[in-house]
Amino acid sequence: MLVSITASGSETSDATELGWLLHKHPDRVRSESVGFGTAHVFYPEATPERCTATLYVEVDPVALSRRPDGRRGGPALEPYVNDRPFVASSMLSSAISKLYRTAMLGVCDTRPELVDQPLELTIEVPAVPALRGGDTIKNLFGPLGYDVDATPLPLDEHDEDWGDSRYVSLRLAITSPLKPVLEHLYVLLPVLDSRKHYWVGEDEIDKLLRRGGEWLAAHPERDFIVRRHLRFGGLAREALARLTDDSADVDDPDERNDGGEAAIEKPISLNEQRMIAVSSAIAAAGAGRVVDLGCGEGRLMRRLMDDPAITKLVGVEVSHAALGRAAARLRLDGLSERRRERVELVHGALTYIDDRIRGFDVAVAVEVIEHIDADRLDAFEEVVFGFAAPRTVIITTPNREYNVHFEGLPEGRMRHGDHRFEWTRAEFAEWADGVCARTGYAVSYAPIGPVDAETGPPTQMAIFTKGGES
């Protein structure tokens, strides 16, 4: 089982720069244990004109099939006669992640300018499962910009009557920086295989989203990729809900009839960018106790609940239906007693005094205030900044100026049918500065999403600090 990556040089680039990016010297062989065998990286050729790095994985199928008690599993011959040592699978994906980890992170301290430099790359994988024929492979890699050549492999090259096997020899060509190519291989190779060599748990969602990023959200085969990669329907639904804000279990009539905020913002995966930005702000605040005001279906809470630094996590929501979906998303019924004590969902409105939201380090309101009537914002201010008074308050809201960039949004219309208002950056700052003047907080601002020179970002975030400096 192997994958070869070849870089072609030009008048302005040296092909051996591939070695700097992979952190593997062309004159040496790098070998590491990968649990199911040993992986080696070596260079069959390394010249300024052409440089090839090959990752070769030696799999021990017998050891792989042994149970912890030493017994074999499966049919009598299966541990000895199978395709695991030869065919690309999740094992090759794991080897890529381990041996090329630094390159996948986009780190090259010695030559940082190479990370974003497009290279003329050819990727060859000698044996890949031809799931539903070679067209599936083309549907997976083609939209990402690859030239795809999937050549069927015969069952017996000496006897044509036997026909083709269920495998193909895969050759991909693309001009791209190396990092996204490695991410594509990591995510897509296991999609083509029928089984994974390890248990697929909830942590696989984070791995998939970390490596998939925006390219997966925009991929025409997104749902197919997620379901094949994660195997289990519940995990796939959770990943798709986090990957976009267009989850399959939405039951809000405004979302269904309007196309909804999620459908409008979907092309830029804005929801995921919000979750990342808010999670980072919470971590920077050093929060131990967090309350999510207007938690909705629990997307942010699901991201936060595995953070060991957070000792108490409470979600407040006025919609009973949304609370039910949040409970399902968080799998509260299946949590251990210890974890269940850390996570809580409560029904409540954000414009009424509520003792349950006091005593927290951080209060978060993600895309919430625009759903409150403007003449009730003073009550929200009193409840959150006056009564609850956490050390840090994080608020995000749409930036109305950016709406011109959403093709599906008619001029003058707001992103969601339930929005009472959508503020410009100046209007948001005017409100936030007023809150600070009245409550003693200080505020700083941060953009979320791509920043346009004229209209700013699609989402604006304010971070209020009690008694701090803006």
FIDREN-662591 format. One record per residue (C-alpha): residue number from 1; x, y, z. Coordinates in nm, 4 decimals, padded with zeros to 6 digits. Example, Ala and Ser with C-alpha at 12.3 -4.5 7.8 and 13.67 -1.06 7.14 Angstrom:
resi,X,Y,Z
1,01.2300,-00.4500,00.7800
2,01.3670,-00.1060,00.7140
//
This chain:
resi,X,Y,Z
1,00.0000,00.0000,00.0000
2,00.1570,00.3264,-00.1052
3,00.1057,00.6773,-00.2349
4,00.3594,00.8735,-00.4370
5,00.3627,01.2518,-00.4674
6,00.5695,01.3993,-00.7493
7,00.6583,01.7653,-00.7915
8,00.7771,01.8939,-01.1287
9,01.0306,02.1753,-01.1400
10,01.0333,02.4800,-01.3631
11,01.2572,02.7716,-01.4486
12,01.1526,02.9448,-01.1274
13,01.1134,02.6498,-00.8897
14,01.3203,02.3526,-00.7760
15,01.1229,02.0272,-00.7498
16,01.3246,01.9180,-00.4447
17,01.1499,02.1916,-00.2462
18,00.8930,01.9183,-00.1900
19,01.1342,01.7740,00.0669
20,01.1315,02.0980,00.2687
21,00.7512,02.0929,00.2816
22,00.7327,01.7261,00.3827
23,01.0132,01.7665,00.6386
24,01.1765,01.4537,00.4948
25,01.5299,01.4603,00.3490
26,01.5599,01.2996,00.0031
27,01.8826,01.1209,00.1032
28,01.7274,00.9381,00.3970
29,01.4530,00.6832,00.4581
30,01.2124,00.7741,00.7384
31,01.0346,00.4832,00.9108
32,00.7715,00.4907,01.1854
33,00.5362,00.2436,01.3500
34,00.1719,00.3140,01.2684
35,00.0058,00.0547,01.4922
36,-00.1029,-00.1774,01.2115
37,00.2471,-00.1998,01.0639
38,00.5346,00.0246,00.9620
39,00.5323,00.3251,00.7305
40,00.8344,00.4426,00.5318
41,00.8986,00.7620,00.3370
42,01.1664,00.7558,00.0672
43,01.2488,00.9348,-00.2579
44,01.2812,00.7218,-00.5746
45,01.3990,01.0373,-00.7526
46,01.5063,01.3820,-00.6386
47,01.6310,01.6244,-00.9014
48,01.5547,01.9925,-00.9600
49,01.3349,01.8858,-01.2526
50,01.1406,01.6076,-01.0808
51,01.1115,01.4949,-00.7196
52,00.9000,01.2030,-00.5936
53,00.8229,01.1214,-00.2309
54,00.6704,00.7785,-00.1710
55,00.4882,00.6767,00.1442
56,00.4989,00.2969,00.1626
57,00.3005,00.1187,00.4335
58,00.3798,-00.2370,00.5371
59,00.0658,-00.3844,00.6908
60,00.0631,-00.6985,00.9036
61,-00.2886,-00.8314,00.8283
62,-00.2566,-01.1224,01.0709
63,-00.1631,-00.9014,01.3651
64,-00.4344,-00.6596,01.2620
65,-00.6966,-00.9320,01.2826
66,-00.5963,-01.0565,01.6279
67,-00.8277,-00.9789,01.9153
68,-00.6872,-00.8566,02.2463
69,-00.7252,-01.2124,02.3808
70,-00.5087,-01.3449,02.0980
71,-00.7884,-01.5166,01.9074
72,-00.8572,-01.4605,01.5391
73,-01.1751,-01.2954,01.4171
74,-01.3654,-01.3510,01.0956
75,-01.3667,-01.6458,00.8534
76,-01.0812,-01.8953,00.8656
77,-00.8817,-01.7559,00.5724
78,-00.9780,-01.3901,00.6034
79,-00.6814,-01.2861,00.8225
80,-00.4413,-01.4330,00.5667
81,-00.6140,-01.3570,00.2354
82,-00.7359,-00.9974,00.2171
83,-00.6563,-00.6713,00.0413
84,-00.5436,-00.4701,00.3452
85,-00.1683,-00.4721,00.2665
86,-00.2197,-00.3578,-00.0921
87,-00.5219,-00.1300,-00.1307
88,-00.5614,00.2323,-00.0215
89,-00.7822,00.2574,00.2861
90,-00.8175,00.4369,00.6181
91,-00.4809,00.2864,00.7112
92,-00.3086,00.4806,00.4345
93,-00.4974,00.7908,00.5457
94,-00.3709,00.7438,00.9025
95,-00.0156,00.6983,00.7762
96,-00.0414,01.0226,00.5770
97,-00.1606,01.2019,00.8897
98,00.1255,01.0687,01.1017
99,00.4193,01.0866,00.8588
100,00.3137,01.4136,00.6928
101,00.1511,01.5765,00.9944
102,00.3620,01.8946,00.9890
103,00.2978,01.9449,00.6179
104,-00.0761,01.8989,00.6723
105,-00.0656,02.1728,00.9354
106,00.0941,02.4074,00.6820
107,00.4127,02.4503,00.8845
108,00.7541,02.4953,00.7254
109,00.9724,02.6979,00.9599
110,01.2825,02.6746,00.7413
111,01.1105,02.7843,00.4185
112,00.7735,02.9387,00.5212
113,00.7263,03.0971,00.1784
114,00.6804,02.7484,00.0296
115,00.3615,02.6686,00.2232
116,00.1325,02.8717,-00.0018
117,00.3360,02.8241,-00.3195
118,00.1455,02.6302,-00.5910
119,00.3357,02.3224,-00.7086
120,00.2807,02.1132,-01.0181
121,00.1911,01.7868,-00.8458
122,00.1123,01.4333,-00.9571
123,-00.0274,01.1838,-00.7057
124,-00.0232,00.8115,-00.7786
125,-00.1968,00.5401,-00.5769
126,-00.1475,00.1966,-00.7374
127,-00.4603,00.0315,-00.5985
128,-00.7809,00.2073,-00.4946
129,-01.1290,00.0567,-00.4488
130,-01.3422,00.1559,-00.7488
131,-01.6536,00.2301,-00.5469
132,-01.9477,00.2175,-00.7914
133,-01.6977,00.2374,-01.0746
134,-01.4365,00.4971,-01.1613
135,-01.6975,00.7738,-01.1959
136,-01.7246,00.8005,-00.8172
137,-01.3540,00.8763,-00.7911
138,-01.3869,01.1457,-01.0560
139,-01.6868,01.2918,-00.8731
140,-01.4809,01.3139,-00.5545
141,-01.1553,01.4601,-00.6876
142,-01.2726,01.6367,-01.0038
143,-01.4575,01.9258,-00.8305
144,-01.1398,02.0010,-00.6343
145,-00.9487,02.0785,-00.9523
146,-00.7758,01.7461,-01.0199
147,-00.7252,01.5807,-01.3550
148,-00.8306,01.2246,-01.2713
149,-00.7100,00.9076,-01.4410
150,-00.8612,00.5927,-01.2892
151,-00.7382,00.2895,-01.4818
152,-00.9149,-00.0425,-01.4072
153,-00.6864,-00.3194,-01.2816
154,-00.7402,-00.6656,-01.4351
155,-00.8037,-00.9651,-01.2124
156,-00.5291,-01.1458,-01.4019
157,-00.3075,-00.9498,-01.6376
158,-00.2260,-01.2707,-01.8243
159,-00.5878,-01.3741,-01.8810
160,-00.8183,-01.1059,-02.0227
161,-01.1210,-01.3342,-01.9957
162,-01.1215,-01.2870,-01.6193
163,-01.2100,-00.9212,-01.6697
164,-01.1388,-00.6274,-01.4420
165,-01.1103,-00.6329,-01.0656
166,-01.2929,-00.3942,-00.8327
167,-00.9800,-00.1798,-00.8054
168,-00.8255,00.0955,-01.0146
169,-00.4849,00.2543,-01.0427
170,-00.5349,00.6209,-00.9552
171,-00.3370,00.9108,-01.0962
172,-00.4197,01.2699,-00.9991
173,-00.2655,01.5867,-01.1383
174,-00.3079,01.9371,-00.9994
175,-00.1235,02.2661,-00.9536
176,-00.1755,02.3531,-00.5891
177,00.0012,02.4123,-00.2582
178,00.0818,02.0818,-00.0895
179,-00.1254,02.1251,00.2278
180,-00.4740,02.1038,00.0706
181,-00.3659,01.8060,-00.1424
182,-00.2701,01.6101,00.1694
183,-00.6004,01.7076,00.3317
184,-00.7925,01.5865,00.0261
185,-00.6147,01.2493,00.0350
186,-00.6673,01.2153,00.4109
187,-01.0421,01.2735,00.3838
188,-01.1280,01.1065,00.0521
189,-00.9252,00.7841,00.0473
190,-01.1256,00.6282,00.3355
191,-01.4477,00.7278,00.1565
192,-01.3627,00.4808,-00.1210
193,-01.2984,00.1897,00.1147
194,-01.5660,-00.0322,00.2672
195,-01.4342,-00.0369,00.6227
196,-01.2160,00.1469,00.8705
197,-00.9454,-00.0138,01.0765
198,-01.0473,00.1632,01.3986
199,-01.3605,00.2537,01.5907
200,-01.5323,00.5629,01.4547
201,-01.6324,00.7857,01.7475
202,-01.7337,01.1464,01.7994
203,-01.3724,01.2644,01.7833
204,-01.3754,01.1676,01.4148
205,-01.6154,01.4562,01.3500
206,-01.3571,01.7079,01.4692
207,-01.0848,01.5422,01.2627
208,-01.2999,01.5493,00.9509
209,-01.3972,01.9146,00.9921
210,-01.0420,02.0157,01.0764
211,-00.9108,01.8570,00.7557
212,-01.2161,01.9255,00.5402
213,-01.2660,02.2933,00.6179
214,-01.4358,02.5088,00.3572
215,-01.3587,02.2840,00.0604
216,-01.5735,02.0055,00.2054
217,-01.8641,02.2398,00.2793
218,-01.8669,02.3517,-00.0843
219,-01.8134,02.0062,-00.2376
220,-02.1070,01.8818,-00.4498
221,-02.0651,01.5344,-00.2955
222,-02.0436,01.6727,00.0595
223,-02.3181,01.4571,00.2109
224,-02.1880,01.1392,00.0468
225,-01.8328,01.2103,00.1672
226,-01.9407,01.2779,00.5249
227,-02.1619,00.9693,00.5487
228,-01.9003,00.7363,00.3988
229,-01.6212,00.8848,00.6107
230,-01.8065,00.8665,00.9429
231,-02.0064,00.5463,00.8758
232,-02.2772,00.6125,01.1366
233,-02.5867,00.8198,01.0607
234,-02.5856,01.0093,01.3898
235,-02.2242,01.1170,01.3538
236,-02.2814,01.2153,00.9913
237,-02.5823,01.4291,01.0820
238,-02.3837,01.6020,01.3541
239,-02.0946,01.6696,01.1161
240,-02.3231,01.8082,00.8472
241,-02.4959,02.0314,01.1005
242,-02.1609,02.1709,01.2134
243,-02.0201,02.1918,00.8639
244,-02.3020,02.4148,00.7475
245,-02.5901,02.5864,00.9161
246,-02.8341,02.3965,00.6975
247,-02.8921,02.0896,00.9145
248,-03.1358,01.8237,00.8031
249,-03.3332,01.8392,01.1274
250,-03.4300,02.2083,01.1050
251,-03.7949,02.2422,01.1963
252,-03.8290,02.6193,01.2018
253,-04.0969,02.7306,00.9543
254,-03.9086,03.0538,00.8896
255,-03.6022,02.8506,00.7920
256,-03.8053,02.6275,00.5606
257,-04.0092,02.8967,00.3907
258,-03.7483,03.1699,00.3602
259,-03.4541,02.9555,00.2631
260,-03.3313,03.0895,00.5946
261,-03.0166,03.2563,00.7120
262,-02.8311,02.9271,00.6770
263,-02.9187,02.8793,00.3108
264,-02.8147,03.2352,00.2278
265,-02.4829,03.2136,00.4112
266,-02.4081,02.8491,00.3227
267,-02.1625,02.9126,00.0347
268,-01.9021,03.0598,00.2730
269,-01.9626,02.8188,00.5658
270,-02.0166,03.1156,00.7921
271,-02.1653,02.9145,01.0770
272,-01.8492,02.7084,01.1176
273,-01.6381,03.0238,01.1143
274,-01.8587,03.1696,01.3882
275,-01.8195,02.8590,01.6011
276,-01.4415,02.8686,01.5659
277,-01.4172,03.2412,01.6411
278,-01.6448,03.2263,01.9448
279,-01.4773,02.9124,02.0819
280,-01.1387,03.0825,02.0503
281,-01.2681,03.3941,02.2288
282,-01.4035,03.1773,02.5121
283,-01.0691,03.0011,02.5460
284,-00.8831,03.3333,02.5430
285,-01.1069,03.4534,02.8265
286,-00.9933,03.1602,03.0400
287,-01.3486,03.0503,03.1048
288,-01.4352,02.7714,03.3459
289,-01.8113,02.8351,03.3608
290,-01.9938,02.9263,03.0380
291,-02.3576,03.0083,02.9694
292,-02.4844,03.0040,02.6106
293,-02.7709,03.2530,02.5879
294,-03.0045,03.1501,02.3085
295,-02.8273,02.8170,02.2579
296,-03.0658,02.7061,01.9806
297,-02.9975,02.3472,01.8775
298,-02.6755,02.3288,02.0800
299,-02.4148,02.3577,01.8040
300,-02.1775,02.5736,02.0084
301,-02.2371,02.3670,02.3220
302,-02.1524,02.0501,02.1320
303,-01.8213,02.2045,02.0364
304,-01.7505,02.3216,02.3922
305,-01.8653,02.0257,02.5985
306,-01.5492,01.8200,02.5399
307,-01.3194,02.1039,02.6508
308,-01.1801,01.9942,02.9910
309,-01.1169,02.3584,03.0861
310,-01.4933,02.4203,03.0970
311,-01.6289,02.2917,03.4278
312,-01.9897,02.4053,03.3802
313,-02.1803,02.4607,03.0554
314,-02.5410,02.5804,03.0522
315,-02.7598,02.6536,02.7518
316,-03.0636,02.8810,02.7764
317,-03.3291,02.8755,02.5051
318,-03.6863,03.0054,02.4774
319,-03.7947,02.7469,02.2168
320,-03.8973,02.4075,02.3592
321,-03.8530,02.2491,02.0156
322,-03.4971,02.3814,01.9874
323,-03.4191,02.2548,02.3385
324,-03.5346,01.9095,02.2368
325,-03.3072,01.9097,01.9342
326,-03.0201,02.0410,02.1473
327,-03.0685,01.7559,02.3960
328,-03.0528,01.5073,02.1091
329,-02.7461,01.6744,01.9594
330,-02.5664,01.6715,02.2945
331,-02.6841,01.3147,02.3645
332,-02.7639,01.4125,02.7218
333,-02.9398,01.0840,02.7979
334,-02.6273,00.8892,02.7113
335,-02.3763,01.0974,02.9086
336,-02.2078,00.9617,03.2167
337,-02.3305,01.1031,03.5469
338,-02.0102,01.3027,03.5872
339,-02.0389,01.4660,03.2444
340,-02.4123,01.5159,03.2845
341,-02.3454,01.7327,03.5912
342,-02.1301,01.9637,03.3780
343,-02.3843,02.0197,03.0989
344,-02.7359,02.1571,03.1421
345,-03.0164,02.2906,02.9218
346,-03.2769,02.5256,03.0661
347,-03.5868,02.6939,02.9280
348,-03.5894,03.0695,02.9656
349,-03.6126,03.4112,02.8015
350,-03.3226,03.6563,02.7900
351,-03.5275,03.9635,02.8787
352,-03.6279,03.8429,03.2285
353,-03.4234,03.8134,03.5464
354,-03.3138,03.4519,03.5966
355,-03.0954,03.3331,03.8842
356,-02.9784,03.0361,03.6729
357,-02.7586,03.2582,03.4525
358,-02.5593,03.4163,03.7373
359,-02.2115,03.3096,03.8479
360,-02.0588,03.2419,03.5067
361,-01.7210,03.3517,03.3752
362,-01.8446,03.3975,03.0182
363,-02.1884,03.4574,02.8671
364,-02.2267,03.4041,02.4926
365,-02.5041,03.5209,02.2599
366,-02.4353,03.3992,01.9063
367,-02.6692,03.5533,01.6455
368,-02.9296,03.6222,01.9154
369,-02.9806,03.9941,01.9712
370,-03.1198,04.0521,01.6209
371,-03.4113,03.8224,01.7185
372,-03.5060,04.0527,02.0094
373,-03.7423,04.3458,01.9537
374,-03.5397,04.6670,01.9530
375,-03.7479,04.8151,02.2342
376,-03.6598,04.5110,02.4506
377,-03.2826,04.5424,02.4144
378,-03.2690,04.7527,02.7303
379,-03.4196,04.4578,02.9212
380,-03.1616,04.2231,02.7624
381,-02.8866,04.4643,02.8682
382,-03.0149,04.4762,03.2238
383,-03.0446,04.0979,03.2513
384,-02.7052,04.0135,03.0987
385,-02.4769,04.3051,03.1915
386,-02.6532,04.4244,03.5052
387,-02.7960,04.1146,03.6749
388,-02.5881,03.8206,03.5478
389,-02.2749,04.0371,03.5092
390,-02.0251,03.7724,03.3934
391,-01.6587,03.8645,03.3580
392,-01.6840,03.8399,02.9777
393,-01.9775,03.8724,02.7375
394,-01.9371,03.7646,02.3718
395,-02.1999,03.8754,02.1210
396,-02.2152,03.8150,01.7460
397,-02.4671,03.9608,01.5027
398,-02.4995,03.9991,01.1239
399,-02.3377,04.2961,00.9532
400,-02.6087,04.4429,00.7290
401,-02.3525,04.6091,00.5021
402,-02.2302,04.2682,00.3858
403,-02.5735,04.1533,00.2660
404,-02.5050,04.2787,-00.0867
405,-02.2665,03.9834,-00.1322
406,-02.5367,03.7179,-00.0798
407,-02.6718,03.6335,-00.4246
408,-02.9891,03.4727,-00.2884
409,-03.0880,03.7722,-00.0760
410,-03.3073,04.0402,-00.2390
411,-03.2020,04.3998,-00.1797
412,-03.3406,04.5417,00.1443
413,-03.4365,04.2023,00.2859
414,-03.2898,04.0621,00.6064
415,-03.1160,03.7236,00.6255
416,-03.3875,03.5577,00.8342
417,-03.7613,03.6105,00.8592
418,-03.7425,03.6350,01.2388
419,-03.4777,03.9104,01.2485
420,-03.6132,04.2285,01.4072
421,-03.3196,04.4306,01.2774
422,-02.9731,04.3927,01.1253
423,-02.7112,04.6503,01.2179
424,-02.4285,04.8104,01.0266
425,-02.0894,04.8133,01.1951
426,-02.1459,05.1720,01.3101
427,-02.4865,05.0885,01.4564
428,-02.3518,04.7846,01.6418
429,-02.0638,04.9905,01.7808
430,-02.3018,05.2662,01.8896
431,-02.5136,05.0158,02.0854
432,-02.2124,04.8361,02.2349
433,-02.0408,05.1600,02.3376
434,-02.3642,05.2675,02.5052
435,-02.3784,04.9411,02.6997
436,-02.0239,05.0007,02.8211
437,-02.0976,05.3568,02.9267
438,-02.3956,05.2398,03.1321
439,-02.2513,04.9208,03.2847
440,-01.8771,04.9726,03.3270
441,-01.7721,04.7125,03.0711
442,-01.5134,04.7716,02.7977
443,-01.5535,04.6353,02.4474
444,-01.3349,04.5205,02.1591
445,-01.4478,04.4106,01.8130
446,-01.3450,04.1303,01.5784
447,-01.4622,04.0305,01.2281
448,-01.5900,03.6831,01.1454
449,-01.5729,03.5577,00.7878
450,-01.4130,03.7138,00.4795
451,-01.3588,04.0883,00.5200
452,-01.4533,04.3061,00.2250
453,-01.2677,04.6358,00.1962
454,-01.5927,04.8330,00.1671
455,-01.8578,04.6336,00.3479
456,-01.6524,04.4600,00.6170
457,-01.7208,04.1025,00.7389
458,-02.0493,03.9104,00.7196
459,-02.0587,03.8714,01.0985
460,-01.9395,04.1154,01.3623
461,-01.8332,04.0083,01.7103
462,-01.8083,04.2210,02.0248
463,-01.6164,04.1007,02.3307
464,-01.7176,04.2852,02.6492
465,-01.4865,04.2692,02.9492
466,-01.6013,04.3713,03.2951
467,-01.3799,04.6514,03.4256
468,-01.1325,04.5841,03.1413
469,-00.9758,04.7895,02.8687
470,-01.1022,04.7900,02.5109
//
